[in-house]
Amino acid sequence: MASYKLSQISTTAPEKIDKDETKARLEDILGELDDLQNLLYAEHKHSLLVVLQGMDASGKDGVIRDVFGKMNPLGVKVQPFKAPTAEEADHDFLWRIHQHAPAKGMVQVFNRSHYEDVLVQRVHKWVDEETIYRRFKAINAFEQLLAQHNNTYVLKFYLHVSQEAQMQRLEERTHDPRKMWKYNEKDFAEAKLFKKYWKAYEDVFKHCSKIPWIIVPADHNWYKEYLIAKTVRDTLKSFKMKFPKLEVGKK
Amino acid sequence: MASYKLSQISTTAPEKIDKDETKARLEDILGELDDLQNLLYAEHKHSLLVVLQGMDASGKDGVIRDVFGKMNPLGVKVQPFKAPTAEEADHDFLWRIHQHAPAKGMVQVFNRSHYEDVLVQRVHKWVDEETIYRRFKAINAFEQLLAQHNNTYVLKFYLHVSQEAQMQRLEERTHDPRKMWKYNEKDFAEAKLFKKYWKAYEDVFKHCSKIPWIIVPADHNWYKEYLIAKTVRDTLKSFKMKFPKLEVGKK
């Protein structure tokens, strides 16, 4: 079992890392990603599921726009998970999630995910602790199902933002005309539960790390995006994919 | 682990059971079922998943028509599972199944199911044995997910038909005008694999009985239907359901 103390993990880019240089490297990686995603689609053998979790304003939307938005949308799907609809709530918590599991050849990005059911629901005590622990088990089994039965690689990113950076970004939404559409009164109430969310996340990392979590310092957008793009690039490369050869008249 | 030898289990109604009397009792049970299903729908707390498995011509369609067809279709759904489509084959084998898991208050009938992936695919050696055993585990985890996380009761029926009865029914399809639409040339080839299917079923009963199988002697339709209707009735009764009380102005 992995054990983390979020208060002891940096939310900022390492000091020795140069911002401009990193941004230039990100551009190179995005070019590689475009090619690799095309190959993934062409080979039709693997699939990639990217789970993005993090507090409000931790920058999930930004990663989707600036990293996954650079790939061919034919092979990339993004699914946000908000409060369950009435129909979704009438099923087990993984029902709506499973429907969006990636098909072979596809990249699927989850903006929030099944982990909300062991985070927001736990922090607000909408479900009892026994249910939470049963859900941890169900989540592990579900992720193994995808990995073992459809060759799906699951990448789980936690966008690790400091309380100060979060508050600053939420404040921006109250006066920046281009960000007002993101404003949600409730976010400020949720932000007050920061410590409780950290605790709930630490427990997720402890109990749901059969497929490991990647903790991404998220106070600097440029570093966060670089790290995620690089991880996705390295993951796709590790598949050692090849374009299928022409097979004429073999079937 | 449950252990079964299908060759030692009767495919016929017990001799002491009277046909006419049983048919009359079935009628009574169908009336009860109608009420119970209405209560299930009204209470909106439980759901019931009925898995129907059995060889070709074991009478799955008949049960659906004569038992589940007597309930209110508003609260009963039937889903047949045939050879996977291209889109389904691009996902894990439980992807298409999970989508049809019953919502709260509903009865869902599977005409064939996820078990085909450890039966037909195994008998024809389309997948290796390691995969089959991994699928057994995934199936158990999936059924637990439904049971534990959506209050779904899973009833698994195996319609146990003799080789002789099966062959007779398949023959009927070649000359009875009302049954010809069911004729499929391939069924006769599959019927030759009878013993291999029994062996594959025995292994399913052994490895996937966390939620137990109910083996239904299926050579006599009247007895098969009675037994299934009775089991469903007893199961629904065991939920001890109540109509919700009127709550005015409480929310």
Chai-1 contact restraints between the chains, C-beta under 6 A:
chainA,res_idxA,chainB,res_idxB,connection_type,confidence,min_distance_angstrom,max_distance_angstrom,comment,restraint_id
A,D90,B,A103,contact,1.0,0.0,6.0,A-B,restraint_1
A,D90,B,K104,contact,1.0,0.0,6.0,A-B,restraint_2
A,H91,B,A103,contact,1.0,0.0,6.0,A-B,restraint_3
A,H91,B,N150,contact,1.0,0.0,6.0,A-B,restraint_4
A,D92,B,L145,contact,1.0,0.0,6.0,A-B,restraint_5
A,D92,B,H149,contact,1.0,0.0,6.0,A-B,restraint_6
A,D92,B,N150,contact,1.0,0.0,6.0,A-B,restraint_7
A,H98,B,H98,contact,1.0,0.0,6.0,A-B,restraint_8
A,A103,B,D90,contact,1.0,0.0,6.0,A-B,restraint_9
A,A103,B,H91,contact,1.0,0.0,6.0,A-B,restraint_10
A,K104,B,D90,contact,1.0,0.0,6.0,A-B,restraint_11
A,R134,B,Q148,contact,1.0,0.0,6.0,A-B,restraint_12
A,A138,B,L145,contact,1.0,0.0,6.0,A-B,restraint_13
A,A141,B,A141,contact,1.0,0.0,6.0,A-B,restraint_14
A,L145,B,D92,contact,1.0,0.0,6.0,A-B,restraint_15
A,L145,B,A138,contact,1.0,0.0,6.0,A-B,restraint_16
A,Q148,B,R134,contact,1.0,0.0,6.0,A-B,restraint_17
A,H149,B,D92,contact,1.0,0.0,6.0,A-B,restraint_18
A,N150,B,H91,contact,1.0,0.0,6.0,A-B,restraint_19
A,N150,B,D92,contact,1.0,0.0,6.0,A-B,restraint_20
